[in-house]
Amino acid sequence: MVGDNNCIFCKIANGEIPSATVYEDGDFRVILDMGPASKGHALILPKEHYKDLCEADTAVAAKILPLAGRIGAGMKKGLGASGFNVVQNNGASAGQTVFHLHVHVIPRYEGGPAMVSWEPGSADAEVLAQTAKAISAAME
């Protein structure tokens, strides 16, 4: 097993704990969430342990979004979903509760709830420019 011996998602991703598996390859296991936001809510779990997106191997991370698209397309065709959300939380303040990189693919259905929305704030151009500069400088 590649991963953290104490991580529940490592154990699920590597087949030590049974799951309702939707898809599996050498890098990922995609399972159905035990506490789904909607019927078919899936989790993409890398088999290797990464705490979050910031720690992920770039080759593995590059495969996640195309895989999410394939899973979402399968939800639309197989479950009759009219759309889907792709959600990835990093850190407790962002809602991450299991500290193993994972991506939620949540099917959405006509007449059902949409993803939780937020109230758009506002910022003037100077604040936006300063914020962009602070982020850019920290990335170097």
N, C-alpha and C positions, 0 to 999 in steps of 0.2 A: 504494500500500500504506500502510495505517495501521499504525505499529508501529516496532519496533526492527530496523534492518537486519542486526544481528548475532544476532538471536534465532531459533533454529530453529523454535520454535512459531509465531512470526509468519509465517515463510516457509511453514510447512505450512498454517496457518489461512487464509492469503491465496492459496493455490493455487500457490505458487512451487515447492514440493516435493510430489511426488505422495504420496497417502495413500489408505488404504482408508476412504473417507468414508461415514459412516452417515447424516449429516444436514448440511444447510447452509442458512443464512439470511443476512440482512444483517449480523448481529452475531456469529454463531458458525459454526464448522465442528466437527463431531463425528467423530472418527476412531477406528479400532481401534488399541489400544496395540500397539507392536511387541514388548513384553515382557510379555504378558498374565498376570495373576494367575489368570484362568480364560478359557475360550472366550467371546469376545464383549466382553472388557474394553475399554471405550471411554473416550475423553478428550474433554471439552467444552473447546474452545479459543476464547476470544474473539478476534475478528479484530483488535481494537485491543490494543495492548500495555499490560498492567498487571503490575507485578512480582508482586503478590500480592493477596489479598482486601482488605487495608487500603488499597490504592491504587485499587481498582476504582471506576469510575463507578457510582453507586447504581442508575441505570436499567438498566445492563447486569447488574449483580449481581442485581437483582430478577428477572431472566429466567432465571437459571441453575437454580434449584431446580425450577421447573416443567418446564424442559427435561429435567433429570435424571429427573424422574418419567415423562415421555413416553418417554425412551430406555429406562428400566428396564421400563416396561410393554411396550415392543417386544421387549425381551430375554425377558420372561416368555412372551409370545405366540409370538414368532418362533423362539426357541431352546429353549423348554421350561424356562427357569430357574424356580426356585421362589421366588427372592428376589433382592435385589441390594443392594450397598453403595454409598453415595455418600460419597466421600472427597475432602477438599480440604486440602492441606498448605500451611502458611505458614512459611517460614524453614527454613534448613538443619537446625536442631535438631528440627524437626517432620517432617523427611523430604522437604522440597522439594528437588528436584535440578535442575529447570529453572525459572528465575525469570521465568516468564510464567504468570499466573494460569491454572490449569486444574483441572478437576474430573474425578475418576475415577468412572465408573459401572461397577461390577464385578458381573456376574451370578453368582449362586450356585445350585448344583444340589443336589438331594437326595443325601445320601451323600458329598458333596464337602466340602472344607474350608470352614469359616466364616472370617470375617474374623479376623485375629489379635486375640486378646483381651489384656486386662491384668488384673493382680491388683488388685482394689479395695483401696485404702488405707483409712485412717480419719482422722477429724478431729473434734475436739470442737466444740460449738456456738460457743464463744468464738472459736476459730480461724476457723471458717466465717464468722462475723459480721465479723471483722476483714478477712478476705480479700475478702468481698463489698464492704465499704466502700472498700478500696483500689482495687478495679477500678472501682467506681462513680465515685469521685472523679477517677480518671484519664480517665474518659470525658467529663467536663464541659468 
